[in-house]
Amino acid sequence: MAKRRSKANNDAPELGREFFARAVPVSDGDAALLRAMRATRGKQRTPTKRLVSLRLSPDVLDVYRRTGRGWQARINSDLEKAAKRIRRVT
């Protein structure tokens, strides 16, 4: 009887005997180093934006969220355009 593979893992090849024959166990020191490397993000740039709390109407929020990923950046872009218009008027 053939083994069934999950549809979610169709693109993941099965690991054969050759793979496991070449595998090397990770020592405790190496494991600690790997954990430390994953825990650090590296040097960060200076933030160019400020974190604020902003109350938006549910309708506005729904419209932007429906546009998909990047909806917060699109709100920022639209607010920047509005700020430029206001600066020109004042």
MOPAC internal coordinates of N, CA, C and O (Angstrom, degrees):
PM7 1SCF
backbone

  N    0.0000 0     0.00 0     0.00 0    0    0    0
  C    1.4474 1     0.00 0     0.00 0    1    0    0
  C    1.5288 1   109.18 1     0.00 0    2    1    0
  O    1.2310 1   120.09 1   -51.32 1    3    2    1
  N    1.3277 1   117.44 1   128.68 1    3    2    1
  C    1.4584 1   122.48 1  -178.50 1    5    3    2
  C    1.5235 1   110.53 1   -75.03 1    6    5    3
  O    1.2310 1   121.42 1   -35.37 1    7    6    5
  N    1.3307 1   114.88 1   144.63 1    7    6    5
  C    1.4511 1   120.96 1   179.90 1    9    7    6
  C    1.5261 1   108.91 1   -79.18 1   10    9    7
  O    1.2310 1   119.83 1   -49.45 1   11   10    9
  N    1.3222 1   117.93 1   130.55 1   11   10    9
  C    1.4640 1   121.70 1   178.72 1   13   11   10
  C    1.5152 1   109.78 1   -82.67 1   14   13   11
  O    1.2310 1   120.80 1   -41.03 1   15   14   13
  N    1.3331 1   116.08 1   138.97 1   15   14   13
  C    1.4536 1   121.36 1   177.09 1   17   15   14
  C    1.5183 1   109.03 1  -106.46 1   18   17   15
  O    1.2310 1   121.32 1   -36.49 1   19   18   17
  N    1.3031 1   115.08 1   143.51 1   19   18   17
  C    1.4565 1   121.25 1   178.30 1   21   19   18
  C    1.5241 1   109.71 1   -63.61 1   22   21   19
  O    1.2310 1   120.12 1   -36.76 1   23   22   21
  N    1.3244 1   117.37 1   143.24 1   23   22   21
  C    1.4653 1   120.98 1   176.62 1   25   23   22
  C    1.5211 1   110.82 1   -61.96 1   26   25   23
  O    1.2310 1   120.30 1   147.84 1   27   26   25
  N    1.3335 1   117.02 1   -32.16 1   27   26   25
  C    1.4602 1   120.96 1  -178.99 1   29   27   26
  C    1.5201 1   111.69 1   -67.75 1   30   29   27
  O    1.2310 1   119.53 1   156.24 1   31   30   29
  N    1.3357 1   118.50 1   -23.76 1   31   30   29
  C    1.4539 1   121.60 1  -176.26 1   33   31   30
  C    1.5250 1   113.15 1  -108.86 1   34   33   31
  O    1.2310 1   119.35 1  -157.80 1   35   34   33
  N    1.3082 1   118.85 1    22.20 1   35   34   33
  C    1.4632 1   121.11 1  -179.22 1   37   35   34
  C    1.5200 1   112.46 1   -61.33 1   38   37   35
  O    1.2310 1   120.01 1   150.05 1   39   38   37
  N    1.3321 1   117.59 1   -29.95 1   39   38   37
  C    1.4559 1   119.60 1  -178.07 1   41   39   38
  C    1.5294 1   112.76 1   -89.53 1   42   41   39
  O    1.2310 1   119.79 1   178.24 1   43   42   41
  N    1.3271 1   118.00 1    -1.76 1   43   42   41
  C    1.4656 1   121.34 1   179.52 1   45   43   42
  C    1.5296 1   109.08 1   -98.02 1   46   45   43
  O    1.2310 1   120.35 1   -64.47 1   47   46   45
  N    1.3185 1   116.94 1   115.53 1   47   46   45
  C    1.4669 1   118.63 1  -179.25 1   49   47   46
  C    1.5244 1   110.97 1   -69.94 1   50   49   47
  O    1.2310 1   121.17 1   -27.90 1   51   50   49
  N    1.3133 1   115.36 1   152.10 1   51   50   49
  C    1.4583 1   119.31 1   175.32 1   53   51   50
  C    1.5143 1   108.30 1   -73.77 1   54   53   51
  O    1.2310 1   120.82 1   -36.33 1   55   54   53
  N    1.3135 1   116.03 1   143.67 1   55   54   53
  C    1.4630 1   120.77 1   179.60 1   57   55   54
  C    1.5177 1   108.35 1   -87.46 1   58   57   55
  O    1.2310 1   121.12 1   -56.64 1   59   58   57
  N    1.3217 1   115.46 1   123.36 1   59   58   57
  C    1.4618 1   120.50 1  -175.96 1   61   59   58
  C    1.5225 1   112.84 1   -92.27 1   62   61   59
  O    1.2310 1   121.40 1     3.23 1   63   62   61
  N    1.3185 1   114.92 1  -176.77 1   63   62   61
  C    1.4629 1   121.21 1  -179.06 1   65   63   62
  C    1.5234 1   111.70 1   -62.39 1   66   65   63
  O    1.2310 1   120.14 1   144.56 1   67   66   65
  N    1.3343 1   117.33 1   -35.44 1   67   66   65
  C    1.4601 1   121.04 1   179.97 1   69   67   66
  C    1.5283 1   111.21 1   -60.94 1   70   69   67
  O    1.2310 1   120.98 1   138.50 1   71   70   69
  N    1.3213 1   115.74 1   -41.50 1   71   70   69
  C    1.4637 1   119.98 1   179.61 1   73   71   70
  C    1.5221 1   110.00 1   -59.84 1   74   73   71
  O    1.2310 1   120.78 1   130.64 1   75   74   73
  N    1.3203 1   116.12 1   -49.36 1   75   74   73
  C    1.4547 1   119.76 1  -176.75 1   77   75   74
  C    1.5249 1   111.67 1   -71.67 1   78   77   75
  O    1.2310 1   119.91 1   153.95 1   79   78   77
  N    1.3206 1   117.78 1   -26.05 1   79   78   77
  C    1.4663 1   120.04 1   177.10 1   81   79   78
  C    1.5302 1   110.09 1   -68.43 1   82   81   79
  O    1.2310 1   119.62 1   147.43 1   83   82   81
  N    1.3387 1   118.32 1   -32.57 1   83   82   81
  C    1.4673 1   122.10 1   179.93 1   85   83   82
  C    1.5248 1   112.70 1   -87.43 1   86   85   83
  O    1.2310 1   119.60 1   169.08 1   87   86   85
  N    1.3214 1   118.36 1   -10.92 1   87   86   85
  C    1.4629 1   121.83 1  -175.96 1   89   87   86
  C    1.5235 1   111.12 1   -65.54 1   90   89   87
  O    1.2310 1   121.16 1   -37.80 1   91   90   89
  N    1.3059 1   115.38 1   142.20 1   91   90   89
  C    1.4605 1   122.06 1   179.02 1   93   91   90
  C    1.5141 1   107.95 1  -121.61 1   94   93   91
  O    1.2310 1   119.57 1   -48.51 1   95   94   93
  N    1.3148 1   118.43 1   131.49 1   95   94   93
  C    1.4714 1   119.65 1   179.32 1   97   95   94
  C    1.5249 1   111.10 1   -65.35 1   98   97   95
  O    1.2310 1   121.03 1   -32.57 1   99   98   97
  N    1.3094 1   115.64 1   147.43 1   99   98   97
  C    1.4560 1   121.38 1   178.50 1  101   99   98
  C    1.5195 1   108.23 1   -86.66 1  102  101   99
  O    1.2310 1   120.81 1   -51.46 1  103  102  101
  N    1.3327 1   116.06 1   128.54 1  103  102  101
  C    1.4651 1   119.12 1   178.47 1  105  103  102
  C    1.5188 1   108.93 1   -75.46 1  106  105  103
  O    1.2310 1   120.80 1   -15.33 1  107  106  105
  N    1.3310 1   116.08 1   164.67 1  107  106  105
  C    1.4663 1   120.15 1   179.85 1  109  107  106
  C    1.5247 1   111.14 1   -60.26 1  110  109  107
  O    1.2310 1   120.08 1   140.67 1  111  110  109
  N    1.3192 1   117.45 1   -39.33 1  111  110  109
  C    1.4665 1   120.88 1   178.68 1  113  111  110
  C    1.5130 1   111.88 1   -64.32 1  114  113  111
  O    1.2310 1   120.50 1   137.25 1  115  114  113
  N    1.3375 1   116.65 1   -42.75 1  115  114  113
  C    1.4654 1   120.22 1   178.82 1  117  115  114
  C    1.5200 1   111.07 1   -64.79 1  118  117  115
  O    1.2310 1   120.64 1   140.54 1  119  118  117
  N    1.3256 1   116.38 1   -39.46 1  119  118  117
  C    1.4609 1   120.22 1  -179.91 1  121  119  118
  C    1.5230 1   110.44 1   -63.76 1  122  121  119
  O    1.2310 1   120.17 1   138.98 1  123  122  121
  N    1.3193 1   117.28 1   -41.02 1  123  122  121
  C    1.4658 1   120.71 1   178.67 1  125  123  122
  C    1.5260 1   110.34 1   -64.84 1  126  125  123
  O    1.2310 1   120.31 1   139.65 1  127  126  125
  N    1.3280 1   117.01 1   -40.35 1  127  126  125
  C    1.4614 1   121.12 1   178.12 1  129  127  126
  C    1.5262 1   110.79 1   -63.38 1  130  129  127
  O    1.2310 1   120.46 1   136.36 1  131  130  129
  N    1.3209 1   116.73 1   -43.64 1  131  130  129
  C    1.4663 1   120.50 1   178.87 1  133  131  130
  C    1.5184 1   110.90 1   -62.19 1  134  133  131
  O    1.2310 1   119.78 1   137.27 1  135  134  133
  N    1.3239 1   118.03 1   -42.73 1  135  134  133
  C    1.4712 1   120.97 1   178.26 1  137  135  134
  C    1.5215 1   110.62 1   -62.42 1  138  137  135
  O    1.2310 1   120.42 1   138.05 1  139  138  137
  N    1.3369 1   116.80 1   -41.95 1  139  138  137
  C    1.4638 1   120.67 1   179.96 1  141  139  138
  C    1.5237 1   110.65 1   -64.91 1  142  141  139
  O    1.2310 1   120.08 1   140.40 1  143  142  141
  N    1.3275 1   117.45 1   -39.60 1  143  142  141
  C    1.4707 1   120.81 1   179.71 1  145  143  142
  C    1.5181 1   110.78 1   -65.44 1  146  145  143
  O    1.2310 1   119.98 1   141.59 1  147  146  145
  N    1.3109 1   117.63 1   -38.41 1  147  146  145
  C    1.4666 1   120.66 1   179.97 1  149  147  146
  C    1.5233 1   111.19 1   -72.16 1  150  149  147
  O    1.2310 1   120.01 1   152.21 1  151  150  149
  N    1.3260 1   117.59 1   -27.79 1  151  150  149
  C    1.4607 1   121.44 1  -175.35 1  153  151  150
  C    1.5203 1   112.47 1   -78.21 1  154  153  151
  O    1.2310 1   119.33 1   160.44 1  155  154  153
  N    1.3174 1   118.89 1   -19.56 1  155  154  153
  C    1.4626 1   120.93 1  -177.74 1  157  155  154
  C    1.5193 1   110.18 1  -103.30 1  158  157  155
  O    1.2310 1   120.89 1   -39.58 1  159  158  157
  N    1.3005 1   115.90 1   140.42 1  159  158  157
  C    1.4585 1   121.00 1  -178.13 1  161  159  158
  C    1.5066 1   112.76 1   -99.21 1  162  161  159
  O    1.2310 1   119.96 1   169.93 1  163  162  161
  N    1.3135 1   117.68 1   -10.07 1  163  162  161
  C    1.4544 1   118.92 1  -177.31 1  165  163  162
  C    1.5145 1   111.14 1    89.54 1  166  165  163
  O    1.2310 1   121.19 1    -0.12 1  167  166  165
  N    1.3325 1   115.33 1   179.88 1  167  166  165
  C    1.4537 1   121.00 1  -177.56 1  169  167  166
  C    1.5233 1   110.23 1   -66.98 1  170  169  167
  O    1.2310 1   121.24 1   -49.60 1  171  170  169
  N    1.3331 1   115.23 1   130.40 1  171  170  169
  C    1.4580 1   120.90 1  -177.81 1  173  171  170
  C    1.5200 1   110.63 1  -100.02 1  174  173  171
  O    1.2310 1   121.34 1   -32.19 1  175  174  173
  N    1.3014 1   115.05 1   147.81 1  175  174  173
  C    1.4576 1   120.07 1   175.42 1  177  175  174
  C    1.5223 1   109.41 1   -73.30 1  178  177  175
  O    1.2310 1   121.12 1   -21.41 1  179  178  177
  N    1.3111 1   115.46 1   158.59 1  179  178  177
  C    1.4558 1   120.41 1   175.31 1  181  179  178
  C    1.5258 1   108.32 1   -66.28 1  182  181  179
  O    1.2310 1   120.14 1   -49.52 1  183  182  181
  N    1.3261 1   117.35 1   130.48 1  183  182  181
  C    1.4738 1   118.85 1  -179.45 1  185  183  182
  C    1.5264 1   111.22 1   -59.31 1  186  185  183
  O    1.2310 1   120.72 1   -44.73 1  187  186  185
  N    1.3096 1   116.23 1   135.27 1  187  186  185
  C    1.4623 1   120.75 1   178.97 1  189  187  186
  C    1.5208 1   111.31 1  -100.75 1  190  189  187
  O    1.2310 1   120.67 1   173.08 1  191  190  189
  N    1.3095 1   116.32 1    -6.92 1  191  190  189
  C    1.4638 1   120.42 1  -179.62 1  193  191  190
  C    1.5185 1   109.02 1  -125.61 1  194  193  191
  O    1.2310 1   120.74 1   -19.41 1  195  194  193
  N    1.3104 1   116.19 1   160.59 1  195  194  193
  C    1.4593 1   121.95 1   179.19 1  197  195  194
  C    1.5200 1   109.42 1  -112.23 1  198  197  195
  O    1.2310 1   121.20 1   -38.51 1  199  198  197
  N    1.3021 1   115.30 1   141.49 1  199  198  197
  C    1.4535 1   121.19 1   177.40 1  201  199  198
  C    1.5202 1   108.87 1   -80.83 1  202  201  199
  O    1.2310 1   120.42 1   -54.89 1  203  202  201
  N    1.3366 1   116.79 1   125.11 1  203  202  201
  C    1.4631 1   121.83 1   178.49 1  205  203  202
  C    1.5200 1   109.02 1  -133.86 1  206  205  203
  O    1.2310 1   121.60 1   -17.35 1  207  206  205
  N    1.3118 1   114.55 1   162.65 1  207  206  205
  C    1.4565 1   120.51 1   173.28 1  209  207  206
  C    1.5231 1   106.33 1  -104.53 1  210  209  207
  O    1.2310 1   120.58 1   -51.90 1  211  210  209
  N    1.3155 1   116.49 1   128.10 1  211  210  209
  C    1.4607 1   120.95 1  -174.93 1  213  211  210
  C    1.5156 1   108.70 1  -134.78 1  214  213  211
  O    1.2310 1   120.46 1   -50.54 1  215  214  213
  N    1.3052 1   116.73 1   129.46 1  215  214  213
  C    1.4631 1   120.13 1   178.01 1  217  215  214
  C    1.5281 1   108.79 1   -95.55 1  218  217  215
  O    1.2310 1   121.15 1   -56.26 1  219  218  217
  N    1.3304 1   115.40 1   123.74 1  219  218  217
  C    1.4642 1   121.69 1   179.42 1  221  219  218
  C    1.5159 1   108.81 1  -118.97 1  222  221  219
  O    1.2310 1   120.95 1   -28.84 1  223  222  221
  N    1.3251 1   115.79 1   151.16 1  223  222  221
  C    1.4630 1   118.21 1   178.04 1  225  223  222
  C    1.5346 1   108.58 1   -67.96 1  226  225  223
  O    1.2310 1   120.25 1   -29.82 1  227  226  225
  N    1.3225 1   117.13 1   150.18 1  227  226  225
  C    1.4638 1   120.30 1   179.90 1  229  227  226
  C    1.5237 1   112.87 1   -57.13 1  230  229  227
  O    1.2310 1   120.22 1   144.57 1  231  230  229
  N    1.3338 1   117.19 1   -35.43 1  231  230  229
  C    1.4657 1   120.46 1  -179.94 1  233  231  230
  C    1.5335 1   111.10 1   -63.60 1  234  233  231
  O    1.2310 1   120.53 1   134.18 1  235  234  233
  N    1.3215 1   116.60 1   -45.82 1  235  234  233
  C    1.4673 1   120.89 1  -179.63 1  237  235  234
  C    1.5217 1   109.41 1   -63.24 1  238  237  235
  O    1.2310 1   120.57 1   133.63 1  239  238  237
  N    1.3194 1   116.52 1   -46.37 1  239  238  237
  C    1.4565 1   121.35 1  -179.17 1  241  239  238
  C    1.5247 1   111.26 1   -60.95 1  242  241  239
  O    1.2310 1   120.28 1   136.39 1  243  242  241
  N    1.3253 1   117.08 1   -43.61 1  243  242  241
  C    1.4719 1   120.59 1   179.47 1  245  243  242
  C    1.5220 1   111.78 1   -61.85 1  246  245  243
  O    1.2310 1   120.49 1   137.73 1  247  246  245
  N    1.3350 1   116.67 1   -42.27 1  247  246  245
  C    1.4661 1   120.45 1  -178.80 1  249  247  246
  C    1.5230 1   110.03 1   -61.55 1  250  249  247
  O    1.2310 1   120.18 1   133.20 1  251  250  249
  N    1.3234 1   117.26 1   -46.80 1  251  250  249
  C    1.4637 1   120.11 1  -178.71 1  253  251  250
  C    1.5241 1   111.58 1   -68.45 1  254  253  251
  O    1.2310 1   120.06 1   137.20 1  255  254  253
  N    1.3157 1   117.50 1   -42.80 1  255  254  253
  C    1.4668 1   119.85 1  -179.35 1  257  255  254
  C    1.5277 1   111.65 1   -62.89 1  258  257  255
  O    1.2310 1   120.22 1   146.21 1  259  258  257
  N    1.3216 1   117.18 1   -33.79 1  259  258  257
  C    1.4685 1   120.32 1   179.41 1  261  259  258
  C    1.5242 1   112.25 1   -67.09 1  262  261  259
  O    1.2310 1   120.26 1   163.16 1  263  262  261
  N    1.3353 1   117.12 1   -16.84 1  263  262  261
  C    1.4666 1   119.16 1   179.10 1  265  263  262
  C    1.5258 1   111.89 1   -77.03 1  266  265  263
  O    1.2310 1   119.92 1   172.47 1  267  266  265
  N    1.3194 1   117.75 1    -7.53 1  267  266  265
  C    1.4616 1   121.27 1   174.93 1  269  267  266
  C    1.5173 1   113.38 1    94.74 1  270  269  267
  O    1.2310 1   122.25 1    16.49 1  271  270  269
  N    1.3352 1   113.31 1  -163.51 1  271  270  269
  C    1.4649 1   119.45 1  -177.66 1  273  271  270
  C    1.5142 1   110.73 1   -55.97 1  274  273  271
  O    1.2310 1   121.15 1   -37.62 1  275  274  273
  N    1.3289 1   115.41 1   142.38 1  275  274  273
  C    1.4537 1   120.53 1  -179.73 1  277  275  274
  C    1.5160 1   113.69 1    89.92 1  278  277  275
  O    1.2310 1   120.37 1  -169.49 1  279  278  277
  N    1.3273 1   116.90 1    10.51 1  279  278  277
  C    1.4632 1   119.26 1  -176.41 1  281  279  278
  C    1.5260 1   111.85 1   -63.42 1  282  281  279
  O    1.2310 1   119.85 1   146.79 1  283  282  281
  N    1.3295 1   117.90 1   -33.21 1  283  282  281
  C    1.4629 1   119.70 1   179.17 1  285  283  282
  C    1.5333 1   110.71 1   -68.68 1  286  285  283
  O    1.2310 1   120.51 1   141.90 1  287  286  285
  N    1.3239 1   116.64 1   -38.10 1  287  286  285
  C    1.4682 1   120.12 1   177.16 1  289  287  286
  C    1.5334 1   110.10 1   -64.98 1  290  289  287
  O    1.2310 1   120.21 1   144.38 1  291  290  289
  N    1.3383 1   117.21 1   -35.62 1  291  290  289
  C    1.4641 1   119.82 1   178.51 1  293  291  290
  C    1.5259 1   111.04 1   -67.75 1  294  293  291
  O    1.2310 1   120.26 1   142.39 1  295  294  293
  N    1.3275 1   117.10 1   -37.61 1  295  294  293
  C    1.4670 1   119.35 1   175.48 1  297  295  294
  C    1.5293 1   108.89 1   -61.85 1  298  297  295
  O    1.2310 1   120.33 1   134.65 1  299  298  297
  N    1.3320 1   116.97 1   -45.35 1  299  298  297
  C    1.4632 1   120.76 1   179.67 1  301  299  298
  C    1.5262 1   110.67 1   -59.51 1  302  301  299
  O    1.2310 1   120.39 1   136.60 1  303  302  301
  N    1.3254 1   116.85 1   -43.40 1  303  302  301
  C    1.4598 1   120.88 1  -179.72 1  305  303  302
  C    1.5285 1   110.95 1   -62.13 1  306  305  303
  O    1.2310 1   120.60 1   135.62 1  307  306  305
  N    1.3228 1   116.46 1   -44.38 1  307  306  305
  C    1.4682 1   119.97 1   179.61 1  309  307  306
  C    1.5258 1   111.26 1   -65.37 1  310  309  307
  O    1.2310 1   120.12 1   142.57 1  311  310  309
  N    1.3329 1   117.38 1   -37.43 1  311  310  309
  C    1.4676 1   120.38 1   177.51 1  313  311  310
  C    1.5302 1   111.03 1   -68.13 1  314  313  311
  O    1.2310 1   120.12 1   143.54 1  315  314  313
  N    1.3320 1   117.38 1   -36.46 1  315  314  313
  C    1.4702 1   120.41 1   176.55 1  317  315  314
  C    1.5248 1   110.53 1   -62.83 1  318  317  315
  O    1.2310 1   120.41 1   137.70 1  319  318  317
  N    1.3322 1   116.83 1   -42.30 1  319  318  317
  C    1.4725 1   120.35 1   178.72 1  321  319  318
  C    1.5262 1   110.53 1   -62.89 1  322  321  319
  O    1.2310 1   120.31 1   137.67 1  323  322  321
  N    1.3354 1   117.01 1   -42.33 1  323  322  321
  C    1.4642 1   121.02 1   178.92 1  325  323  322
  C    1.5272 1   109.99 1   -64.38 1  326  325  323
  O    1.2310 1   119.73 1   139.87 1  327  326  325
  N    1.3282 1   118.11 1   -40.13 1  327  326  325
  C    1.4583 1   121.14 1   179.49 1  329  327  326
  C    1.5125 1   110.85 1   -63.54 1  330  329  327
  O    1.2310 1   119.78 1   140.91 1  331  330  329
  N    1.3429 1   118.03 1   -39.09 1  331  330  329
  C    1.4712 1   120.73 1   177.59 1  333  331  330
  C    1.5304 1   110.93 1   -63.09 1  334  333  331
  O    1.2310 1   120.71 1   138.20 1  335  334  333
  N    1.3253 1   116.25 1   -41.80 1  335  334  333
  C    1.4771 1   119.17 1   178.15 1  337  335  334
  C    1.5128 1   110.73 1   -62.97 1  338  337  335
  O    1.2310 1   120.56 1   138.25 1  339  338  337
  N    1.3319 1   116.53 1   -41.75 1  339  338  337
  C    1.4745 1   120.08 1  -179.66 1  341  339  338
  C    1.5242 1   110.31 1   -64.63 1  342  341  339
  O    1.2310 1   120.06 1   138.95 1  343  342  341
  N    1.3390 1   117.49 1   -41.05 1  343  342  341
  C    1.4667 1   121.44 1   179.38 1  345  343  342
  C    1.5267 1   111.34 1   -61.10 1  346  345  343
  O    1.2310 1   120.62 1   142.29 1  347  346  345
  N    1.3442 1   116.42 1   -37.71 1  347  346  345
  C    1.4677 1   119.82 1  -179.99 1  349  347  346
  C    1.5206 1   111.81 1   -66.96 1  350  349  347
  O    1.2310 1   120.76 1   146.11 1  351  350  349
  N    1.3317 1   116.15 1   -33.89 1  351  350  349
  C    1.4571 1   120.86 1  -177.27 1  353  351  350
  C    1.5306 1   111.22 1   -77.00 1  354  353  351
  O    1.2310 1   120.49 1   144.34 1  355  354  353
  N    1.3141 1   116.67 1   -35.66 1  355  354  353
  C    1.4769 1   118.58 1  -175.71 1  357  355  354
  C    1.5075 1   112.54 1   -89.74 1  358  357  355
  O    1.2310 1   120.10 1   180.00 1  359  358  357

